Amino acid sequence: MRFGVRYALAHCNGTMAVLTAMWAAGLRRGDELICPSITCWASALPAFALGATVRFADIQAESLCLDPAEIDRLITPRTRAVLVVHYCGHPADMDAIMQAARRHKLKVIEDVSHAQGAMYKGRMCGSIGDVAAASLMGAKSLVAGEGGMITTNDPAVYEAAVAFAHYERHKHVITSPHFIDLVGLPLGGVKGRLNQMASAFGRVQLKHYAARIAEIDRAMTRFWDLLEEVPGLAAHRPLSPDLTMGGWYNPISHYRPEELGGLPVEKFIEAVNAEGGRTGRGVNFPLHQHPVFRQADIYGDGCPTNNAFAGQDVREAIGRLPVSEALAARALGIPWFKHDRPELIGRYAAAYRKVAQHAHALVTD
């Protein structure tokens, strides 16, 4: 599998890769980062290590990825970068995001932890922005034990990443005048290198990854094709053939309670599990409501850290990100099929179909 970029640099985990990508993109003390509220905390929290503030954006209702219109709403003179998450494998609207970012002279960081191998209009996710970061931990579709990676086409970004977290071992690649006098020194004060065993493990996984995600795609497509006309459920997958889901990490379903007599998602989940269908909540808690961003004083500043770094209260009012806040009631997890086994997939799909067809009876229970 090829990532479609000039440079790739392995890291010890995805969180370190995100931190390195932020620093290499120029995020520094006092800067602001725009990030979708619906994502893992590791997409945003590394900004605190750089003294930067996170400004949370709403998502698009169908893709569940960053709404490009939010960039214009959140932009300030301190905004340095936009972090884009290809959420649960669905590519974000990169054309609109890149246009908005370039208009405001912002760097674009892609978080590809959910979407290794996903394609966006002929380009691989992670090859479109200025730099990308990905987790390769054991639960992801591309695994290197516990590892991470950044990718970029920009030699300056690559050299910055090396200088930040890969001191000593890669000093021969540094040519930039910004770092040449500090070659080999630990500029980030951290060690981001991937250990040798995980690196060897990841190289073997990479040889098989294209074939494996092709089978995952066949299996997940089979599951959703079986549920195509079932009310209350809609696939979280691109409508355009120019976009693909890669390894379908953490697959989820849109949930439409209005098509099922208002049946709450919790009851639907309980009923599907009772039928042997296996489901759960599946989506992240909105980060703009998370205590670590609203309450935690991590560095002893006397106020929430995100506010301290901003010099003002940057907490989004409850209700300001409506799509993010409503998502928990309008999405659920579905099985992640790694192999295309028609009989097994059919049994799981039948459980979902049965519950949806009898949803009105469950509403009255």
LINLIN-V283621 format. One record per pair of residues at least 6 apart in sequence whose ideal C-beta (glycine too) atoms are under 6 Angstrom apart, sorted by the first residue. I is the first residue (numbers start at 1). J is the second residue. Records with the same first field share a line. If there is no record, write none. Layout:
I: J ; J
This chain:
1: 206 ; 209 ; 210
3: 124 ; 151
4: 124 ; 127
5: 127 ; 151 ; 153
6: 153
7: 152 ; 158
8: 149 ; 151
9: 150 ; 161
10: 149 ; 194
11: 17 ; 148 ; 192 ; 194
12: 192 ; 194
13: 146 ; 148
14: 113 ; 135 ; 148
15: 42
16: 148 ; 192
17: 133 ; 148 ; 149 ; 150
18: 46 ; 133
19: 46 ; 49
20: 150 ; 161 ; 164 ; 165 ; 192
21: 109 ; 131 ; 133 ; 150
22: 46 ; 47
23: 164
24: 131 ; 157 ; 160 ; 161
25: 81 ; 107 ; 109 ; 130 ; 131
26: 80
27: 50 ; 52 ; 80 ; 81
29: 51
31: 52 ; 78 ; 80
32: 53 ; 55 ; 78 ; 79
33: 47 ; 52 ; 54 ; 81 ; 83
34: 55 ; 57 ; 74 ; 82
35: 44 ; 54 ; 83
36: 57 ; 59 ; 66 ; 85
37: 56 ; 286 ; 287 ; 288 ; 321 ; 324
38: 59 ; 284 ; 324
39: 85 ; 284
43: 85 ; 111
44: 54 ; 287
47: 54
48: 305
51: 309
53: 306 ; 309 ; 310 ; 314
54: 306
55: 74
56: 287 ; 288 ; 316
57: 66 ; 70 ; 74
58: 67 ; 70 ; 321 ; 323 ; 324
59: 67 ; 323 ; 324
60: 67
61: 323
63: 90
64: 87
65: 87 ; 92
66: 84 ; 92
68: 93 ; 96 ; 97 ; 100
71: 100
75: 104
81: 106 ; 107 ; 109
82: 101 ; 106 ; 108
83: 109
84: 92 ; 97 ; 110
85: 111
86: 92 ; 112 ; 114 ; 115 ; 118 ; 125
88: 114 ; 250 ; 252
89: 114 ; 115 ; 118 ; 245 ; 246 ; 248 ; 249
91: 118 ; 120 ; 125 ; 243
94: 120 ; 128
101: 108
107: 130
108: 129 ; 130
109: 129 ; 131
110: 126 ; 129 ; 132
111: 133
112: 125 ; 126 ; 132 ; 134
113: 134 ; 135
114: 249
115: 125 ; 246
116: 134 ; 141 ; 142 ; 246 ; 247
117: 213 ; 246 ; 247
118: 125 ; 244 ; 245 ; 246
119: 244
120: 243
121: 242
126: 132 ; 151
131: 150 ; 152 ; 157
132: 151
133: 150
134: 149
135: 148
136: 142 ; 143 ; 144 ; 147 ; 148 ; 202
137: 146
140: 249
141: 247 ; 249
142: 209
143: 205
144: 198 ; 201 ; 202
145: 198 ; 201
147: 194 ; 198 ; 202
150: 161
152: 158
159: 174 ; 176
162: 170 ; 173
163: 179 ; 187
164: 187 ; 188
165: 188 ; 190 ; 192
166: 193
167: 184 ; 186
168: 184
171: 183 ; 184
174: 183
213: 246 ; 247
215: 340
216: 247 ; 248 ; 338
218: 340
219: 337 ; 340
220: 248 ; 337
222: 345
223: 345 ; 349
224: 235
226: 349
227: 233 ; 349 ; 352
230: 353 ; 356
231: 259 ; 356
232: 256 ; 259 ; 260 ; 356
233: 253
234: 254
236: 252 ; 254
237: 245
251: 334 ; 336
252: 282 ; 331 ; 333
253: 332 ; 334
255: 265 ; 330 ; 331 ; 332
257: 263
260: 359
261: 359 ; 360 ; 363
263: 359 ; 362 ; 363
265: 329 ; 332
267: 362
269: 279 ; 332
271: 355 ; 362
272: 279 ; 351 ; 352 ; 355
275: 351 ; 354
276: 351
277: 348 ; 351 ; 352
278: 335
279: 332 ; 333
280: 333
282: 332 ; 333
283: 327 ; 331
286: 324 ; 325
287: 293
288: 316 ; 321
293: 306
294: 315
295: 304
298: 305
299: 305
301: 308
307: 313
335: 348
337: 345
